[in-house]
Amino acid sequence: MNEKELQKLVEEISLQCFGRPFLHQVKINRRMTTTGGRYHLSDHHLEINAHFLVSQYRAELIGIIKHELCHYHLHLLGLGSNHRDPEFKFLLAKVGGSLYAPDIGLRRKQKVNYIYVCQDCGSKYQRVRRINLRRYRCGKCGGQLCLQ
């Protein structure tokens, strides 16, 4: 799906579900990994995660578009467009948009680089960053830790 097709889809969803036209631009963002889309308050354009434009994620894409259109229309009407606002929650439930983008395996996983072992009880602790062994102790028994 290219930007023209996405623009047409967003305009159709806006008219069908919200009864209001979408008058701004939709862009495809290929760098997004954890979010499905983004609404920009400054110039009112939408950005959609390029990974959801594949045909197998069509239902998720429509939910993401509805979510971003809730932000869009509520902001233009001067109502509460944040996730915590009751107007946003009500409109999102009414149109059937998704609250969160589903995880499709794009999140980066952090590797465990350091394993610490308690010298007294043998408990193991996994950390991504190094810790100061003079400052930190075992959380179970208070024993001294050593890097494995």
C-alpha positions as CSV (number, residue, x, y, z in Angstrom):
1,M,0.0,0.0,0.0
2,N,1.4,3.4,-0.9
3,E,0.6,6.8,0.5
4,K,-2.2,7.6,-2.0
5,E,-4.0,4.4,-1.1
6,L,-3.5,5.0,2.6
7,Q,-4.8,8.6,2.2
8,K,-7.9,7.3,0.5
9,L,-8.5,4.6,3.2
10,V,-8.1,7.2,6.0
11,E,-10.6,9.6,4.3
12,E,-13.1,6.7,3.8
13,I,-12.8,5.6,7.5
14,S,-13.1,9.2,8.7
15,L,-16.4,9.7,6.7
16,Q,-17.9,6.3,7.6
17,C,-17.0,6.1,11.3
18,F,-16.8,9.7,12.3
19,G,-19.1,11.5,9.8
20,R,-16.5,14.2,9.3
21,P,-13.9,14.6,6.5
22,F,-10.2,14.1,7.0
23,L,-8.6,17.2,5.4
24,H,-5.0,16.8,6.1
25,Q,-2.1,14.5,5.0
26,V,-1.2,10.9,5.9
27,K,2.4,9.9,5.8
28,I,4.1,6.5,6.1
29,N,6.8,6.2,8.7
30,R,9.2,3.3,8.2
31,R,11.2,3.9,11.4
32,M,8.4,3.2,13.8
33,T,8.7,0.0,15.8
34,T,6.6,0.1,19.0
35,T,3.8,2.5,17.9
36,G,1.2,1.9,15.2
37,G,0.7,5.6,14.4
38,R,1.1,9.2,15.5
39,Y,-1.0,12.3,15.3
40,H,0.9,15.6,15.1
41,L,-0.8,18.5,16.9
42,S,1.2,21.2,15.1
43,D,0.1,20.5,11.5
44,H,-2.6,17.8,12.0
45,H,-1.0,15.2,9.8
46,L,-1.0,11.5,10.7
47,E,1.9,9.1,10.5
48,I,1.3,5.3,10.2
49,N,3.8,2.5,10.8
50,A,4.8,1.0,7.5
51,H,5.0,-2.5,8.9
52,F,1.2,-2.5,9.3
53,L,0.5,-1.8,5.6
54,V,0.9,-5.5,4.7
55,S,-2.4,-7.2,3.9
56,Q,-2.1,-9.7,6.8
57,Y,-2.4,-6.8,9.3
58,R,-5.4,-5.1,7.6
59,A,-7.7,-5.3,10.7
60,E,-4.9,-3.9,13.0
61,L,-4.3,-1.1,10.5
62,I,-7.9,-0.1,10.6
63,G,-7.9,-0.1,14.4
64,I,-4.8,2.1,14.4
65,I,-6.3,4.6,11.9
66,K,-9.5,4.8,14.0
67,H,-7.3,5.5,17.1
68,E,-5.4,8.3,15.4
69,L,-8.6,9.8,13.9
70,C,-10.0,10.0,17.4
71,H,-7.0,12.2,18.4
72,Y,-7.5,14.2,15.1
73,H,-11.2,14.9,15.3
74,L,-11.3,15.6,19.1
75,H,-8.3,18.0,18.9
76,L,-9.9,19.9,16.0
77,L,-13.2,20.1,18.0
78,G,-11.4,21.5,21.0
79,L,-12.3,18.5,23.2
80,G,-10.0,16.2,25.2
81,S,-7.9,14.3,22.8
82,N,-5.5,12.6,25.3
83,H,-5.7,8.9,26.2
84,R,-6.9,9.7,29.7
85,D,-9.7,12.0,28.7
86,P,-13.3,10.6,28.9
87,E,-14.2,12.0,25.5
88,F,-11.3,10.1,23.9
89,K,-12.2,6.9,25.7
90,F,-15.9,7.2,24.7
91,L,-15.2,8.0,21.0
92,L,-12.6,5.2,20.7
93,A,-15.1,2.7,22.1
94,K,-17.8,4.0,19.9
95,V,-15.9,3.6,16.6
96,G,-14.1,0.4,17.7
97,G,-10.5,1.6,17.5
98,S,-7.6,-0.2,19.1
99,L,-6.1,1.3,22.3
100,Y,-2.7,-0.3,21.7
101,A,-0.8,-1.3,18.6
102,P,-0.3,-5.1,18.6
103,D,3.2,-6.4,18.9
104,I,4.2,-7.9,15.6
105,G,7.8,-8.7,16.6
106,L,9.5,-5.4,15.9
107,R,10.5,-4.5,19.4
108,R,14.2,-4.9,20.1
109,K,15.1,-7.4,22.7
110,Q,17.8,-6.5,25.1
111,K,20.5,-9.1,25.6
112,V,21.5,-10.1,29.2
113,N,25.2,-9.3,29.3
114,Y,26.0,-9.7,33.0
115,I,25.0,-12.5,35.4
116,Y,25.7,-12.0,39.1
117,V,25.7,-14.8,41.7
118,C,25.4,-14.4,45.5
119,Q,28.3,-16.0,47.2
120,D,26.2,-17.0,50.2
121,C,22.9,-18.3,48.9
122,G,23.7,-18.8,45.2
123,S,20.9,-16.6,43.9
124,K,21.4,-15.5,40.3
125,Y,20.7,-12.0,38.9
126,Q,20.7,-11.1,35.2
127,R,21.4,-7.5,34.2
128,V,21.9,-5.6,31.0
129,R,24.3,-3.1,32.6
130,R,27.1,-3.6,35.0
131,I,26.5,-2.8,38.7
132,N,28.9,-1.6,41.4
133,L,29.6,-4.7,43.5
134,R,30.8,-2.7,46.5
135,R,27.4,-0.9,46.6
136,Y,24.9,-3.6,45.8
137,R,24.2,-6.8,47.7
138,C,21.9,-9.9,47.3
139,G,18.2,-9.0,47.7
140,K,17.4,-12.3,49.4
141,C,20.1,-12.7,52.0
142,G,22.3,-9.6,51.8
143,G,25.4,-11.6,50.7
144,Q,28.1,-10.3,48.5
145,L,27.6,-10.6,44.7
146,C,30.2,-11.7,42.2
147,L,30.2,-11.5,38.4
148,Q,29.9,-14.9,36.8
